[in-house]
Amino acid sequence: MIQHAMPLAATGLKIDWTRMPTYNTIMSVAAGAGLLLVVALGAARSSSRSHCGVPGDG
């Protein structure tokens, strides 16, 4: 029994996390949150530019 477990212990347990549904869900939520953050920062930047008297690009 111990002889059969040695190769597994030597190589380690390999888990392909990219095939796990939890990984895909977390990564898609993180990507969506990042995109929303970029949009929010862009909107905040453009609104602060119009309120503080800094001339715009156009």
C-alpha positions as CSV (number, residue, x, y, z in Angstrom):
1,M,0.0,0.0,0.0
2,I,2.7,2.5,0.9
3,Q,4.7,1.6,-2.2
4,H,1.7,2.6,-4.4
5,A,1.3,5.9,-2.6
6,M,5.0,6.9,-3.1
7,P,4.7,8.0,-6.7
8,L,1.7,10.2,-5.9
9,A,3.5,11.8,-3.0
10,A,6.6,12.4,-5.1
11,T,4.8,14.1,-8.0
12,G,2.2,15.9,-5.8
13,L,-1.4,16.3,-6.4
14,K,-2.0,18.2,-9.7
15,I,-5.3,20.1,-9.9
16,D,-6.1,21.9,-13.2
17,W,-7.8,25.0,-11.7
18,T,-8.7,26.4,-15.1
19,R,-11.2,23.6,-15.5
20,M,-12.9,24.1,-12.1
21,P,-16.2,26.0,-12.3
22,T,-15.3,28.0,-9.1
23,Y,-12.1,29.4,-10.8
24,N,-14.1,30.5,-13.9
25,T,-16.8,32.2,-11.8
26,I,-14.3,34.0,-9.7
27,M,-12.2,35.2,-12.7
28,S,-15.3,36.4,-14.6
29,V,-16.6,38.3,-11.6
30,A,-13.1,39.9,-11.1
31,A,-12.9,40.8,-14.8
32,G,-16.4,42.4,-14.6
33,A,-15.5,44.3,-11.5
34,G,-12.3,45.6,-13.1
35,L,-14.2,46.8,-16.2
36,L,-16.7,48.6,-14.0
37,L,-13.9,50.2,-12.0
38,V,-12.4,51.5,-15.2
39,V,-15.7,52.9,-16.4
40,A,-16.4,54.5,-13.0
41,L,-12.9,56.1,-12.8
42,G,-13.3,57.4,-16.3
43,A,-16.7,58.9,-15.5
44,A,-15.3,60.5,-12.3
45,R,-12.4,61.9,-14.1
46,S,-14.5,63.5,-16.8
47,S,-17.0,64.9,-14.3
48,S,-14.3,66.4,-12.1
49,R,-12.7,67.9,-15.1
50,S,-15.9,69.8,-16.0
51,H,-16.5,71.0,-12.4
52,C,-13.1,72.4,-11.6
53,G,-12.6,74.5,-14.6
54,V,-9.8,72.5,-16.2
55,P,-10.2,72.7,-20.0
56,G,-11.1,69.4,-21.7
57,D,-9.4,67.8,-24.7
58,G,-11.9,69.1,-27.2
